[in-house]
Amino acid sequence: MIVKMDCFDDCVKLQKLYLEHNQISKLEGLRNCTSLRELYIGNQATKKPFTFDEYSLASISSSLELLDMPNVNLVECKPLYYLEHLHTLNL
């Protein structure tokens, strides 16, 4: 069960990332993933509110097209406003 997203620093060409069914409560560790187009991070087995690292959101904001994150205990979705190329969102 992955708890922290801290192993993607060298994944600069990563385009799709599947992290469903873990224990992640914060979207982070994507500062170098500027080519990420699809992120699947739903169904996290944690009671903590899901939050966002501003730097990771900024890095993926110009490339992310699909964000799938149902059942993550999302309390505040306002940070998603910065994802300027997002065309598919599943909360």
N, C-alpha and C positions, 0 to 999 in steps of 0.2 A: 504494500500500500504506500503510494507516494504521498508524502505530506507537504513537501516543499519543492517548488520548481526552481532548482538551483543548478541544473546540469546542462543548460542550453547555450552557454556562452560561446561555444565554438560552432554552433549550428547556424551559420550565417546564410546558408542557402535553403534552409528548411522551409517547405511550402505548406505542409499539412502536419498537424499535430493532434494525436488522439490521446487524451488523458482521462477518459471517463472512468467512473467507479474507483476512485482513490479517496484520499482524505485531504484534498487541497482546499484551503480556505482563502487563498490570495493568489491572484494572477500576477506573477512576477517572473523574473529571470529571462525575459525575452528581449532584453536591450539590444542584442545583436541580430535578432531574427527579423530583419527588415524586409524579408521576402515572404513572410508567413501569409498565406491566403486563406487557410481554413484552420479553425481551432475548435476542437470538440473536448469540452471540459465538464460535461454534465454529470449528474447523479453522484455527487460527492458525499461520502459517508462521514460527515462532520456536522456538528451543531453550531459551529462558529459562523457568524455572518461573513459572507464572501466579500472580499475587498479587492482593490486594484492598485498595483504599483504604477505611479504616474509615468515613470520612465519607460516601463514596458509598454504601456498603452501608447505613448508617443512614438515608440519605435515601430509598432505594428499598425499605426493609424493610417498610413498611406498605402498599405498593401492588403490588410485583412478584408476579405469579402464575405466570409461566412463565420458566424460565431454561434456555436451550439452549446448552451449552458443551462439546461433545465435542472431543477432540483439541486441547486447549489446554496440555498439559503441567502439569496441576493436581497439585500435591504435597500441599497441605493444604486440605481442604474444610470444616474446622471453622467458618470464618467464615460459611458459609452458614446456620448455625444461627439467625442473627438475622433471616432472611427469613421473617417470621411468617405471611405469606399465600401463600407459595409452594405450589402444588399440582402443578406439573409441573416436573421436573428431569431434564435429560439431560446426563450427564457422559460 
